[in-house]
Structure formats: structure tokens, C-alpha cells
């Protein structure tokens, strides 16, 4: 098994890093992070991550070398 680091220049990597950081702040455990109309939604739009264009999303994944990630067997 190997570990995968999801980079913050992909939406999911930024979502995990941002929400973990915000939740570690005072009362951060009371915040709700979602992709639809919540705290993270505005950040997603500001960073240019909000897209429904499949080719744009695929290009981002290719650029960080994670294309086909879910086609790989990671547990023996």
C-alpha cells in the first residue's frame, strides 16, 4: 500500500487542507464544509475550481500526475 498526497491545486486537496485548517480554529468544529452553497463553495469559485467542464477537470488531474488513480490497485 502507498500513500497519496492530494495536491492543493486540485479541488479535493484544497478542500481537505482548507477544512482541516478552519476546523482547528476556535469554534471551527461547528462549521460545515460542503461543495454546494456553504463556506467552501465561495472559496471554490474564488480559486477557479468551480467548473462543470469535464476536459478542464481532466487537464488539472493530468497536470498533477493523478490521471487513472482509481484504476490502480493500492492494497494487495
Backbone as XML, in Angstrom:
<?xml version="1.0"?>
<chain id="A" units="angstrom">
  <residue number="1" name="UNK">
    <atom name="N" x="0.845" y="-1.178" z="0.000"/>
    <atom name="CA" x="0.000" y="0.000" z="0.000"/>
    <atom name="C" x="0.890" y="1.242" z="0.000"/>
  </residue>
  <residue number="2" name="UNK">
    <atom name="N" x="0.481" y="2.267" z="-0.698"/>
    <atom name="CA" x="1.229" y="3.508" z="-0.711"/>
    <atom name="C" x="0.309" y="4.671" z="-0.376"/>
  </residue>
  <residue number="3" name="UNK">
    <atom name="N" x="0.915" y="5.740" z="0.102"/>
    <atom name="CA" x="0.154" y="6.928" z="0.472"/>
    <atom name="C" x="0.052" y="7.868" z="-0.716"/>
  </residue>
  <residue number="4" name="UNK">
    <atom name="N" x="-1.050" y="8.558" z="-0.795"/>
    <atom name="CA" x="-1.270" y="9.519" z="-1.868"/>
    <atom name="C" x="-1.487" y="10.887" z="-1.239"/>
  </residue>
  <residue number="5" name="UNK">
    <atom name="N" x="-0.729" y="11.838" z="-1.684"/>
    <atom name="CA" x="-0.933" y="13.212" z="-1.236"/>
    <atom name="C" x="-1.709" y="13.936" z="-2.320"/>
  </residue>
  <residue number="6" name="UNK">
    <atom name="N" x="-2.859" y="14.439" z="-1.948"/>
    <atom name="CA" x="-3.682" y="15.161" z="-2.906"/>
    <atom name="C" x="-3.264" y="16.625" z="-2.889"/>
  </residue>
  <residue number="7" name="UNK">
    <atom name="N" x="-2.731" y="17.125" z="-3.996"/>
    <atom name="CA" x="-2.206" y="18.492" z="-4.023"/>
    <atom name="C" x="-3.306" y="19.545" z="-3.915"/>
  </residue>
  <residue number="8" name="UNK">
    <atom name="N" x="-2.942" y="20.677" z="-3.360"/>
    <atom name="CA" x="-3.917" y="21.747" z="-3.157"/>
    <atom name="C" x="-4.254" y="22.497" z="-4.440"/>
  </residue>
  <residue number="9" name="UNK">
    <atom name="N" x="-3.595" y="22.176" z="-5.546"/>
    <atom name="CA" x="-4.012" y="22.790" z="-6.808"/>
    <atom name="C" x="-5.090" y="21.948" z="-7.504"/>
  </residue>
  <residue number="10" name="UNK">
    <atom name="N" x="-5.585" y="20.923" z="-6.799"/>
    <atom name="CA" x="-6.807" y="20.220" z="-7.178"/>
    <atom name="C" x="-7.855" y="20.546" z="-6.126"/>
  </residue>
  <residue number="11" name="UNK">
    <atom name="N" x="-9.101" y="20.606" z="-6.529"/>
    <atom name="CA" x="-10.170" y="20.975" z="-5.610"/>
    <atom name="C" x="-10.182" y="20.098" z="-4.362"/>
  </residue>
  <residue number="12" name="UNK">
    <atom name="N" x="-10.083" y="18.799" z="-4.514"/>
    <atom name="CA" x="-10.201" y="17.913" z="-3.356"/>
    <atom name="C" x="-9.049" y="18.107" z="-2.377"/>
  </residue>
  <residue number="13" name="UNK">
    <atom name="N" x="-7.844" y="18.350" z="-2.880"/>
    <atom name="CA" x="-6.701" y="18.603" z="-1.996"/>
    <atom name="C" x="-6.863" y="19.899" z="-1.231"/>
  </residue>
  <residue number="14" name="UNK">
    <atom name="N" x="-7.330" y="20.944" z="-1.929"/>
    <atom name="CA" x="-7.556" y="22.220" z="-1.272"/>
    <atom name="C" x="-8.692" y="22.116" z="-0.263"/>
  </residue>
  <residue number="15" name="UNK">
    <atom name="N" x="-9.744" y="21.385" z="-0.610"/>
    <atom name="CA" x="-10.888" y="21.214" z="0.286"/>
    <atom name="C" x="-10.445" y="20.565" z="1.600"/>
  </residue>
  <residue number="16" name="UNK">
    <atom name="N" x="-9.667" y="19.522" z="1.503"/>
    <atom name="CA" x="-9.201" y="18.819" z="2.705"/>
    <atom name="C" x="-8.297" y="19.723" z="3.535"/>
  </residue>
  <residue number="17" name="UNK">
    <atom name="N" x="-7.328" y="20.368" z="2.889"/>
    <atom name="CA" x="-6.395" y="21.244" z="3.615"/>
    <atom name="C" x="-7.122" y="22.423" z="4.254"/>
  </residue>
  <residue number="18" name="UNK">
    <atom name="N" x="-7.989" y="23.067" z="3.500"/>
    <atom name="CA" x="-8.717" y="24.244" z="3.989"/>
    <atom name="C" x="-9.652" y="23.881" z="5.141"/>
  </residue>
  <residue number="19" name="UNK">
    <atom name="N" x="-10.432" y="22.834" z="4.973"/>
    <atom name="CA" x="-11.386" y="22.472" z="6.022"/>
    <atom name="C" x="-10.669" y="22.009" z="7.283"/>
  </residue>
  <residue number="20" name="UNK">
    <atom name="N" x="-9.577" y="21.267" z="7.149"/>
    <atom name="CA" x="-8.803" y="20.870" z="8.328"/>
    <atom name="C" x="-8.246" y="22.087" z="9.052"/>
  </residue>
  <residue number="21" name="UNK">
    <atom name="N" x="-7.738" y="23.045" z="8.299"/>
    <atom name="CA" x="-7.197" y="24.263" z="8.894"/>
    <atom name="C" x="-8.288" y="25.063" z="9.610"/>
  </residue>
  <residue number="22" name="UNK">
    <atom name="N" x="-9.413" y="25.245" z="8.966"/>
    <atom name="CA" x="-10.508" y="26.023" z="9.553"/>
    <atom name="C" x="-11.110" y="25.325" z="10.768"/>
  </residue>
  <residue number="23" name="UNK">
    <atom name="N" x="-11.176" y="24.009" z="10.731"/>
    <atom name="CA" x="-11.749" y="23.265" z="11.851"/>
    <atom name="C" x="-10.853" y="23.279" z="13.079"/>
  </residue>
  <residue number="24" name="UNK">
    <atom name="N" x="-9.566" y="23.540" z="12.883"/>
    <atom name="CA" x="-8.656" y="23.586" z="14.029"/>
    <atom name="C" x="-8.724" y="24.921" z="14.773"/>
  </residue>
  <residue number="25" name="UNK">
    <atom name="N" x="-9.432" y="25.886" z="14.202"/>
    <atom name="CA" x="-9.593" y="27.191" z="14.844"/>
    <atom name="C" x="-10.708" y="27.130" z="15.888"/>
  </residue>
  <residue number="26" name="UNK">
    <atom name="N" x="-10.777" y="28.153" z="16.742"/>
    <atom name="CA" x="-11.808" y="28.244" z="17.762"/>
    <atom name="C" x="-13.200" y="28.156" z="17.126"/>
  </residue>
  <residue number="27" name="UNK">
    <atom name="N" x="-14.022" y="27.268" z="17.604"/>
    <atom name="CA" x="-15.377" y="27.011" z="17.108"/>
    <atom name="C" x="-15.401" y="26.489" z="15.679"/>
  </residue>
  <residue number="28" name="UNK">
    <atom name="N" x="-14.268" y="26.086" z="15.164"/>
    <atom name="CA" x="-14.211" y="25.542" z="13.809"/>
    <atom name="C" x="-14.958" y="24.238" z="13.656"/>
  </residue>
  <residue number="29" name="UNK">
    <atom name="N" x="-15.101" y="23.517" z="14.755"/>
    <atom name="CA" x="-15.823" y="22.250" z="14.698"/>
    <atom name="C" x="-17.324" y="22.445" z="14.493"/>
  </residue>
  <residue number="30" name="UNK">
    <atom name="N" x="-17.788" y="23.667" z="14.594"/>
    <atom name="CA" x="-19.208" y="23.963" z="14.373"/>
    <atom name="C" x="-19.494" y="24.367" z="12.922"/>
  </residue>
  <residue number="31" name="UNK">
    <atom name="N" x="-18.459" y="24.551" z="12.141"/>
    <atom name="CA" x="-18.619" y="24.961" z="10.743"/>
    <atom name="C" x="-18.972" y="23.765" z="9.867"/>
  </residue>
  <residue number="32" name="UNK">
    <atom name="N" x="-19.632" y="24.020" z="8.767"/>
    <atom name="CA" x="-19.996" y="22.978" z="7.811"/>
    <atom name="C" x="-19.340" y="23.288" z="6.475"/>
  </residue>
  <residue number="33" name="UNK">
    <atom name="N" x="-18.607" y="22.327" z="5.980"/>
    <atom name="CA" x="-17.898" y="22.497" z="4.715"/>
    <atom name="C" x="-18.517" y="21.579" z="3.674"/>
  </residue>
  <residue number="34" name="UNK">
    <atom name="N" x="-19.071" y="22.177" z="2.635"/>
    <atom name="CA" x="-19.642" y="21.391" z="1.531"/>
    <atom name="C" x="-19.272" y="22.081" z="0.226"/>
  </residue>
  <residue number="35" name="UNK">
    <atom name="N" x="-19.528" y="21.398" z="-0.871"/>
    <atom name="CA" x="-19.267" y="21.965" z="-2.185"/>
    <atom name="C" x="-20.456" y="22.761" z="-2.699"/>
  </residue>
  <residue number="36" name="UNK">
    <atom name="N" x="-21.582" y="22.703" z="-2.009"/>
    <atom name="CA" x="-22.803" y="23.323" z="-2.524"/>
    <atom name="C" x="-23.328" y="24.402" z="-1.579"/>
  </residue>
  <residue number="37" name="UNK">
    <atom name="N" x="-22.978" y="25.631" z="-1.850"/>
    <atom name="CA" x="-23.562" y="26.756" z="-1.149"/>
    <atom name="C" x="-23.127" y="26.952" z="0.287"/>
  </residue>
  <residue number="38" name="UNK">
    <atom name="N" x="-22.023" y="26.417" z="0.674"/>
    <atom name="CA" x="-21.546" y="26.576" z="2.049"/>
    <atom name="C" x="-20.244" y="27.367" z="2.054"/>
  </residue>
  <residue number="39" name="UNK">
    <atom name="N" x="-19.529" y="27.301" z="3.156"/>
    <atom name="CA" x="-18.285" y="28.061" z="3.334"/>
    <atom name="C" x="-17.307" y="27.805" z="2.193"/>
  </residue>
  <residue number="40" name="UNK">
    <atom name="N" x="-17.131" y="26.556" z="1.844"/>
    <atom name="CA" x="-16.135" y="26.239" z="0.826"/>
    <atom name="C" x="-16.578" y="26.622" z="-0.583"/>
  </residue>
  <residue number="41" name="UNK">
    <atom name="N" x="-17.853" y="26.671" z="-0.830"/>
    <atom name="CA" x="-18.349" y="26.969" z="-2.174"/>
    <atom name="C" x="-17.804" y="28.301" z="-2.696"/>
  </residue>
  <residue number="42" name="UNK">
    <atom name="N" x="-17.827" y="29.332" z="-1.877"/>
    <atom name="CA" x="-17.301" y="30.638" z="-2.296"/>
    <atom name="C" x="-15.803" y="30.568" z="-2.563"/>
  </residue>
  <residue number="43" name="UNK">
    <atom name="N" x="-15.068" y="29.855" z="-1.719"/>
    <atom name="CA" x="-13.625" y="29.693" z="-1.928"/>
    <atom name="C" x="-13.353" y="28.962" z="-3.248"/>
  </residue>
  <residue number="44" name="UNK">
    <atom name="N" x="-14.154" y="27.958" z="-3.513"/>
    <atom name="CA" x="-14.005" y="27.174" z="-4.736"/>
    <atom name="C" x="-14.148" y="28.077" z="-5.967"/>
  </residue>
  <residue number="45" name="UNK">
    <atom name="N" x="-15.108" y="28.988" z="-5.937"/>
    <atom name="CA" x="-15.302" y="29.911" z="-7.055"/>
    <atom name="C" x="-14.154" y="30.913" z="-7.136"/>
  </residue>
  <residue number="46" name="UNK">
    <atom name="N" x="-13.713" y="31.436" z="-5.996"/>
    <atom name="CA" x="-12.611" y="32.413" z="-5.974"/>
    <atom name="C" x="-11.326" y="31.830" z="-6.543"/>
  </residue>
  <residue number="47" name="UNK">
    <atom name="N" x="-11.047" y="30.566" z="-6.249"/>
    <atom name="CA" x="-9.815" y="29.917" z="-6.713"/>
    <atom name="C" x="-9.918" y="29.388" z="-8.139"/>
  </residue>
  <residue number="48" name="UNK">
    <atom name="N" x="-11.113" y="29.472" z="-8.723"/>
    <atom name="CA" x="-11.293" y="28.991" z="-10.091"/>
    <atom name="C" x="-11.477" y="27.488" z="-10.187"/>
  </residue>
  <residue number="49" name="UNK">
    <atom name="N" x="-11.799" y="26.843" z="-9.069"/>
    <atom name="CA" x="-12.020" y="25.399" z="-9.075"/>
    <atom name="C" x="-13.416" y="25.024" z="-9.541"/>
  </residue>
  <residue number="50" name="UNK">
    <atom name="N" x="-14.349" y="25.956" z="-9.477"/>
    <atom name="CA" x="-15.725" y="25.638" z="-9.855"/>
    <atom name="C" x="-15.822" y="25.495" z="-11.370"/>
  </residue>
  <residue number="51" name="UNK">
    <atom name="N" x="-16.084" y="24.289" z="-11.819"/>
    <atom name="CA" x="-16.200" y="24.028" z="-13.249"/>
    <atom name="C" x="-17.032" y="22.779" z="-13.470"/>
  </residue>
  <residue number="52" name="UNK">
    <atom name="N" x="-17.824" y="22.803" z="-14.515"/>
    <atom name="CA" x="-18.543" y="21.600" z="-14.926"/>
    <atom name="C" x="-17.989" y="21.081" z="-16.250"/>
  </residue>
  <residue number="53" name="UNK">
    <atom name="N" x="-16.921" y="21.722" z="-16.730"/>
    <atom name="CA" x="-16.282" y="21.323" z="-17.978"/>
    <atom name="C" x="-15.351" y="20.135" z="-17.713"/>
  </residue>
  <residue number="54" name="UNK">
    <atom name="N" x="-15.757" y="18.981" z="-18.199"/>
    <atom name="CA" x="-15.026" y="17.750" z="-17.938"/>
    <atom name="C" x="-13.567" y="17.806" z="-18.421"/>
  </residue>
  <residue number="55" name="UNK">
    <atom name="N" x="-13.334" y="18.419" z="-19.570"/>
    <atom name="CA" x="-11.968" y="18.475" z="-20.107"/>
    <atom name="C" x="-11.067" y="19.358" z="-19.237"/>
  </residue>
  <residue number="56" name="UNK">
    <atom name="N" x="-11.609" y="20.427" z="-18.682"/>
    <atom name="CA" x="-10.840" y="21.286" z="-17.782"/>
    <atom name="C" x="-10.430" y="20.516" z="-16.537"/>
  </residue>
  <residue number="57" name="UNK">
    <atom name="N" x="-11.370" y="19.778" z="-15.986"/>
    <atom name="CA" x="-11.090" y="18.985" z="-14.786"/>
    <atom name="C" x="-10.063" y="17.892" z="-15.092"/>
  </residue>
  <residue number="58" name="UNK">
    <atom name="N" x="-10.228" y="17.213" z="-16.214"/>
    <atom name="CA" x="-9.275" y="16.161" z="-16.617"/>
    <atom name="C" x="-7.880" y="16.733" z="-16.813"/>
  </residue>
  <residue number="59" name="UNK">
    <atom name="N" x="-7.778" y="17.908" z="-17.402"/>
    <atom name="CA" x="-6.479" y="18.555" z="-17.595"/>
    <atom name="C" x="-5.793" y="18.853" z="-16.264"/>
  </residue>
  <residue number="60" name="UNK">
    <atom name="N" x="-6.560" y="19.324" z="-15.299"/>
    <atom name="CA" x="-5.990" y="19.603" z="-13.970"/>
    <atom name="C" x="-5.431" y="18.334" z="-13.339"/>
  </residue>
  <residue number="61" name="UNK">
    <atom name="N" x="-6.169" y="17.250" z="-13.457"/>
    <atom name="CA" x="-5.739" y="15.972" z="-12.876"/>
    <atom name="C" x="-4.492" y="15.461" z="-13.589"/>
  </residue>
  <residue number="62" name="UNK">
    <atom name="N" x="-4.448" y="15.580" z="-14.903"/>
    <atom name="CA" x="-3.270" y="15.159" z="-15.679"/>
    <atom name="C" x="-2.032" y="15.952" z="-15.276"/>
  </residue>
  <residue number="63" name="UNK">
    <atom name="N" x="-2.198" y="17.273" z="-15.088"/>
    <atom name="CA" x="-1.062" y="18.138" z="-14.754"/>
    <atom name="C" x="-0.382" y="17.750" z="-13.449"/>
  </residue>
  <residue number="64" name="UNK">
    <atom name="N" x="-1.128" y="17.174" z="-12.519"/>
    <atom name="CA" x="-0.525" y="16.785" z="-11.242"/>
    <atom name="C" x="-0.161" y="15.297" z="-11.208"/>
  </residue>
  <residue number="65" name="UNK">
    <atom name="N" x="-0.351" y="14.613" z="-12.336"/>
    <atom name="CA" x="0.073" y="13.222" z="-12.453"/>
    <atom name="C" x="-0.824" y="12.212" z="-11.753"/>
  </residue>
  <residue number="66" name="UNK">
    <atom name="N" x="-2.094" y="12.540" z="-11.586"/>
    <atom name="CA" x="-3.001" y="11.619" z="-10.907"/>
    <atom name="C" x="-4.047" y="11.010" z="-11.829"/>
  </residue>
  <residue number="67" name="UNK">
    <atom name="N" x="-3.852" y="11.157" z="-13.135"/>
    <atom name="CA" x="-4.788" y="10.561" z="-14.087"/>
    <atom name="C" x="-4.780" y="9.039" z="-13.930"/>
  </residue>
  <residue number="68" name="UNK">
    <atom name="N" x="-5.958" y="8.448" z="-13.886"/>
    <atom name="CA" x="-6.072" y="6.996" z="-13.747"/>
    <atom name="C" x="-5.831" y="6.491" z="-12.340"/>
  </residue>
  <residue number="69" name="UNK">
    <atom name="N" x="-5.794" y="7.367" z="-11.379"/>
    <atom name="CA" x="-5.507" y="6.989" z="-9.995"/>
    <atom name="C" x="-6.409" y="5.860" z="-9.501"/>
  </residue>
  <residue number="70" name="UNK">
    <atom name="N" x="-7.689" y="5.943" z="-9.794"/>
    <atom name="CA" x="-8.617" y="4.963" z="-9.277"/>
    <atom name="C" x="-8.618" y="3.669" z="-10.097"/>
  </residue>
  <residue number="71" name="UNK">
    <atom name="N" x="-7.814" y="3.611" z="-11.119"/>
    <atom name="CA" x="-7.660" y="2.378" z="-11.874"/>
    <atom name="C" x="-6.528" y="1.510" z="-11.317"/>
  </residue>
  <residue number="72" name="UNK">
    <atom name="N" x="-5.780" y="2.078" z="-10.354"/>
    <atom name="CA" x="-4.636" y="1.374" z="-9.787"/>
    <atom name="C" x="-5.043" y="0.624" z="-8.521"/>
  </residue>
  <residue number="73" name="UNK">
    <atom name="N" x="-4.523" y="-0.562" z="-8.360"/>
    <atom name="CA" x="-4.751" y="-1.349" z="-7.149"/>
    <atom name="C" x="-3.759" y="-0.858" z="-6.099"/>
  </residue>
  <residue number="74" name="UNK">
    <atom name="N" x="-4.274" y="-0.340" z="-4.990"/>
    <atom name="CA" x="-3.368" y="0.210" z="-3.984"/>
    <atom name="C" x="-3.228" y="-0.677" z="-2.751"/>
  </residue>
  <residue number="75" name="UNK">
    <atom name="N" x="-4.089" y="-1.688" z="-2.621"/>
    <atom name="CA" x="-3.988" y="-2.615" z="-1.498"/>
    <atom name="C" x="-3.816" y="-4.018" z="-2.076"/>
  </residue>
  <residue number="76" name="UNK">
    <atom name="N" x="-2.795" y="-4.682" z="-1.618"/>
    <atom name="CA" x="-2.522" y="-6.060" z="-2.089"/>
    <atom name="C" x="-3.363" y="-7.054" z="-1.321"/>
  </residue>
</chain>
